[in-house]
């Protein structure tokens, strides 16, 4: 089969101890800009469809893209939360502690939902990471939140999946646990691999997906969902809906979010991660097709195309993204993302500064030949965490008791502050 041939012929773990990759600075910047622009395009493209389709695909015509839609990305949590993480890294450095990261998130002022909102409440109650994201204190620990915010860590770690994973574990534990964190590792690692590819091809997309899988536990539910998508693609290479139905039948009602108990709403990280992969695989490295399919999968239909288009943007490089999608960016020059200090240009500059430090920290170096700077990056294969964590391992009865306890704590806090409980 075609998929099996690709997996055998281009193994992700190729490379030997001491081997290096060379990435010139101009290419790095282009891929970095492409990754951020892709996120902005994806979330703006899918925004009208967020949770409009639950447990079913979107089949009606989608709205035609217009460049001015891009402005809406400045107010999206898919993006502004990442910039809190970036600012914390700039302030505290690469050896930032979980408590420092948690305090930066605690003091944010923008709107939040689900695992993020619960984590910020916990932090204000003095519950620090990793407890703030643990199911004992956060009933949304398997939700999509960190998955939609993890792009940053792949974009600042070119070809360095273990550096990205280390940061994902630290920041992801603020609001998530187990598969909720693994979703972030999966997404971030796809970005790190995108830097090593020559451009957007179906084979390159597949290598990014396989790299992401190598960064999470094989026995995790998240990895099982993604492997089911790959098998679906092998069986139905020209029919994304057939694979969507396989995933829906097996995983569509698997959601531990308190709101998710009332199906068909599903904000689970792994199901929405499957939709990212469906879009990437069946999109065939074409941005327009990837955006459409990922959005049509439904559920969190703005977050998922944001991740998918960001990864594809890092494969394309900004200069090769079709102008119809990027032309609106010029109108946003100097405009900052909600509650952050970053406009697009400032964001790119800050990410480059962090990437330089990560390359050196990993044992790489920055060379300055006459024709331009280059990153010399040590070969670093993806590696899963040592310990498997799964929210379901605590049992549904215990999880619901903890969720009830969380709601009591929140209600008491609201009442003591004089606010009206919801």
N, C-alpha and C positions, 0 to 999 in steps of 0.2 A: 504494500500500500504506500501511497505517496507520503503520508505523514511518517510512517515507520522509516522510510528511506531517509527522510530529512533528519529524523532524530539520530539515526545511526551515522549519517555522513557528516554532520556538523555538531559534534558533541560540545555542550556548553563548557565542560570542565577541561577543554583543551588548554594546554599550557603547562610549563614545567616550573619547578621552583627556581626562582631567580630570573625568570623570563620577564621582559618588560614590553610595554606598549608605549608608543609615542603618539601624542595628540598635540597638534600645533594649536597655538592660542587662538588664532582666527577661527578655526573649526570649532574649538570648544565654545567660544562666545556665540557662534552661530547656532550651535545645538542648544546651548543654554537659553538663548532668546526664543528658539523654536519651541522648547519645552514649556516655557511660561506662556508664550502666545497661544500654544495649543490648549493649555488649560483654560485660558480666557475665552477662546473660541468655543470650546466644548461646553462650558457651563452656560454661556450665552445662547448657544444653539438649543440646548435642551431645557432651558429654564421654564418655558411655558408648559412643559409636560411632566414636571416633577410630581410624582405620585398620582398623576391622573389615570394611569393604567396600572391596576393592582391585580396580579395574578392572571394577566392577559396582555398580549402584545398590542402595540399601537398600530393600527392598520390604515387609518385615514391619512390623507395627505398632510405632510408637515409644512409649517409655514416656510416661505422662501426666505433664505438668508439675506440680511441687509447689513452693510458694514457698521451702521450706527448701533446695532445690537450689542457690539463689543463693550460699550460704555457700562452696561449693566454688570459686567464682571467686577467692577470696582467695589461693589457692595455685596459680594458673595462670600459666604463662610468657607467655601472651597479654597479661597485664596487668602483672605485676611488672617485666618488662624495660622497659616504657614509663616506669615511674616512676624507674628509674635515669637515663634520659635527661632526664626532667623535673627531677630533683634536680641533675643536672649543669648544666642551663640556669640553674637558680636560683643555683647557686654561681658560675658563670663568666660568665653573661650571654649575650646573643644573639650576641656575637662569639666564642663558644667556638671553640677550635681543634680540629682532628681529634685531636691528641694528648691534649688535655684530656678530650675525649669518650671516647677509647679507654681512658685510665687509669681513668675512672669505671666503665666496663664491665669492665675487667680486675679491679678490686677487688671486684666483686659476689660474693656468696656462695651464691646460689640455684642450683638444678639447671638445667642447660642441655643442649641437644641440637644435633646437626647443625651448621649454619653458625655459630650462636651459640657452641656449645661449641668448635668449631675456632678461631673468632676469639679467644676468651678464652685458649685455649692459645697461639696466636700472640702475643698481647699479652704474656703472661707470659714468652715467649721473646724479647721486645724488638722484635717485628715490629709496627709501628704502622700505623694507618689512613693511606692506603687499602690498603696492602699486606696488612693482616690479613684483608681480605675479597676480595683478588684471587685468581683461580684458581691463580696460581703457588704460593700458600701455603694456600689454602682450597679444597679439592675440593668443598665444599658451596655454592659461591658463587651458584648458581642456585636454591637451596632457598627455602622459604617464610618463613624466619625474620624478615627485616625487614618483610615484608608484614604479618605478624601484630602487629607492634610500631609500625607507622607511624600508627595512628589518632591518637595524641597530637598529631602535627604538624598534622593537619587541624583538630583540635578547638581548638588554641590560635591558629589563623590564620583567623578567620572572614572568608570572602570574599576571602582572600589566598592564592591557589594558588602564587604564585611564592615567597612567604615560606615556605610549607610545603615546597615542592620544594627550596629551598636547604637547609633543615634535614634533609630526607630524604637528600639527596646526602651531607651531612656525616656523619650518624649511620648511614645505610645502608651506607656504604663500610666501616664497622667490620667487618661480617660478610658482606656480599654484593657483587655485581658485576653490571652489565648488567641482565638481566631481574629478577634478585633485588632490585635497587634500584628498577627501574621499577615493580614490584608495589607497593612502598611509596609511590612518587609517585602511582600510580593511586588507591590507597585513600585516601591523605591528601587528594588533590584532591577526591574525592567528598564528603568531610566539609566542605571549605571551601565547596563549592557548596550543600550542604544548608542552611547558614545563610542563604542568599539566597532560599530557597524559602518559599512561604507555608504549606506543610504537605505531608503525605504523599499524593501522588497518583502514578499510573503515569507521568504526564508529568514530574513532578518527579524521579522516580527515573531516568528516561531522561536528563534533563539532567545529573544527577550523573554518570552513566556516561560521557556524551559529554565532560564536563569532564575526567574522569579520563583519557580517551583523548587529549585535547589536551595533556596534561602529559607524555606519553611519546613516544619516537620512532615515527613512523608505520611505519618499516621494521623495527621490532623484532619478534621472535617474540611477545612479550607482547601487543603491539597486534594482531597478526594473529589470535591466539586470541580476543581479546575481540570483534573484528569478526566472527569466525566465529559466536560466540554471538549477536550481533545479527542476523546473517543467518538463523540457525536460528530465532530468535524471530519473524522476519518470515515465514518459511515455515511454521512450526508454532506459531502464537500460543497454542494451547490444549493443547499437548503438550510439557511440559518434557523428558520422557524421550526424545522424538525428537531434540531438540537435544542432550541429554546423549550420545546414541549417536553423533551426528555428531562431537562433540568427542572422544569416546573413540576413535573409529576413526582420527581424524587426529592427535591429540595425546597419547593415553593412554599411549603407550610412549616418549614423549620426555622423558627424565629423566636428567640428568647426575650426580645424587647417587650416590656410590659404592654405597650400599645400593639405589639405584634401578636399578642394572644388573640386579638380580634382580626382574623384573616379576612381578606387577602392582603392587607397591608404588610409589607416586609422591608425592613431597613437593615436586615442582617448583612454583615460585611461579606460573607462568602457568596450569598446569592447574587448580590450586586457586583461582586468581583467576577462571577461567572459571566455577567452581562458585559463587563469590560472585555473579557477574553473573546466572547462571541463576536463583539464588534471588531476587535483587532483581527481575528482569524478570517472572518467572512468579508471584512472590508478589503482584504487583499492589498494592504498598504496604500489604499486610496483614501484620502482624508474625507472626501464627501461621503463616500459609501460607509466608512467607519462611523462617522457622526450619525448618519441616518440609522444604521442597524443598532448601534448602542442605545440610541434614544428610543427606538421602537421596542426594545426589550422591556421598557416600562420601569415601574417602581421608582427608584431614585434617579430619574431620567435626566437630571442635569449634572449630578456628581459623576455618574459613570462615563458619559461622553467627555467630561473634563479630564478624567484620568486617561482615557483611551486616546484622546486627541493630544494630550500632553506628551505621552510616550511617542506617538507618531510624529509630533512636532520635533521631538529630540532626534528622531531618525531623519526627518527631512532636513532640519536646519531652517532657521527663520527665512533665509533667502529663497528657499525652494517651496515654502508654503504658498499655495495659490493666492495671488494678490487680493482676490475678492474677499478673503477671510481676514487679511491683515491690514487692509487699507484704512479701516476705522481707527487703528492704533494711533495714527498721527494726531487725531483730534483729542487724544487723551494725554498728550505730552504735558508733564508738570502736574497732572491730576493724581492725587494720592488714593491708594486703596483705603477703604473705610477704616478709621481709627488706627491708621499706621503712619509711619514716617516715610513710606516708600511710594514713589511713582515708578513707572516701568523702568526708566533708565537707572534710577537709584537702586531698584531691586536687583537688576542685572549686575551692577557694580558690587553690591554687597555680597551676592552669591559668588562672584569671581574671587573676592577676597577670601571667603571661607574655603572655596575649592583649592586655592593655592596652599592654604594651611593644611588641608586634609591630604593633599598629594604628598607634601613633605612629611607629615606625621606618619603616613603609611610606609615610609621608606623610599618614596620617589623623590624626584628633584625637578627643578625648573631650569632648563637650559636656555641660553640666550645667544643662539647663532646669529650671524649678521642678517639672515633673511627673516628673522622673527622668533619670538619665544616659543618654546615647546614644553609641554608637560611630559615627563618620562615617568610612566606609571608602572609600578610592579604588578606582575600578574597576581590576581587575588580572586580565586574561585569563590562562588557563593557557598555559604555554610549555614545549616539550620541551627537554631538554638539547642543547647544541650538537653533541655528539659521540655517535655510536651505539656502544655497547659490547655485544658478544655473546660469551658464553662459548664457543660452538661455533666461533667464528672462529679459535681456537687449534688446532683439530683434535683429534679424539678420541685419537689416539696421544699427543700432547703432554699433554693433560689427564690421561690415565691415568698417564703418567710422573710428573707433578706430584703426583697423588694417592698414588702409591707413595712418593714422597719425603716427603710429609706423614706417612704412616703410619710411616716409618722414624724421622722426627724425634720423633714422639710416643712410639714404643717406646723410643727411646734416653733420652728424658726420664724415662719411667717407671722404666726400669732404673737410671738414675743416682740417682733419688730413693729407690730401694729398694722401690718398689711393684711388684706383679705385673702385667705387661702383660696386657691382655685377650686 
